[in-house]
Amino acid sequence: MIVDAAKISRFSRESFIKLGMSEEDADTVTTTMLEADYRGIHSHGFLRLPIYVKRIKEKFIQVPSEVTVEMETEAMAFLDGHYSAGQIVGKKTMEKAMELARNHGIGMATAKHSNHFGIAAHYALMAAEQNMLGIVMSNVEPLMPAVGGAEKVIGNNPIAFASPTAEGDPIVLDMALSNAPLGKILFAQAQGKEIPEGWGVDKNGESTTDPARVLDGGFLSPVAGPKGFGLAIFAEILTGVLTGSQFSKAIPSMYDMKEKQSISHFMLAIDLSKFVSEEEYGTRIKTLTSFVKHSKRAPGVDDIYMPGEIEFERERRNRKSGIAMEVNVLDELYQLADELGVSLKDVVLQD
């Protein structure tokens, strides 16, 4: 069904505020979920609101938030999120990276003691909006085995890149290092649908299209096999290993509700003005885009897209019409509204 984005967002903000978040922090977390749903990445949209609320109530996510800078040099900084919501830690980490980049051309910031931060593209785009290149990585709980293994040892650690353009939307790549993120498996289960072959295997290592079998002790499959696994390892090194925080099998699942997570982030911002004029960079990006967009198409292909282009088009449509939401997800939000005593009414625009 199609739901009213403004009403769902207001409900989200009011829920977080009732749990002790500041208005600014509640808006930060809500904005990342709304952005995900607008762009059709429902696995990281308001589907996540109930688990965030649950972890706040269990004191696994720190409210009110606290983020401190533990170390800073001319071009590097190390932040401690003190187990605050990942979106808040992620925003402050990229803001610090951009601050350093403005002064020195490049800025790298890492953070420990964070939580799930939503879509990685959100933070990379913060840099692109300031005429910077943004590079973002995060670790998560182990969801994939090593190549040839039968035990979860590494997360499908997301990576994102964003570049400004002279005209129109930035170029953005946002990907988990599995063939599909865990959230898409959860979303398929909520829909009562099968998943495509290759998304995951069951606990015996056998391929399956049943999301429940993947979620019941199974594994996600790394994108491109050993290549995706290798990228996930280096994302782990740049996050959990580098920050001295949890990594690999030491990170508990956010759904186990047993203990705090200590997720880590890596963010890099490059100030393009220190390398090349904005006009020249924009011209070169425009040429690159033209080479791609106007290249010869295969039979039956109507258009060729740059990374992120489809999501931006989807976002513009959804901002006008509302966001798609599964009945099961909306039912969970209604239950959450009753539990918290926060109003959620008249949100359905079309069923």
Disulfide bonds with the S-S distance in Angstrom:
none
